[in-house]
Amino acid sequence: MIPSTKSAARDERGATATEYGLLVGFAAIAIVAGVGFFGESLNTYFDGLATWLTTVM
């Protein structure tokens, strides 16, 4: 039983998968926050542009 316990202790596949899962989760949160912020800024820009075009014409 001891050799299989030592083998399980050296097997890091589960830990690596968990780390990649956390990394993907944090990246997804960053992307959602960035798109939300950028989308809001872009909406404000186009609203200003539309207002300017309306006043010019």
MODELLER restraints for C-alpha pairs under 7 A, 6 or more apart:
rsr = mdl.restraints
at = mdl.atoms
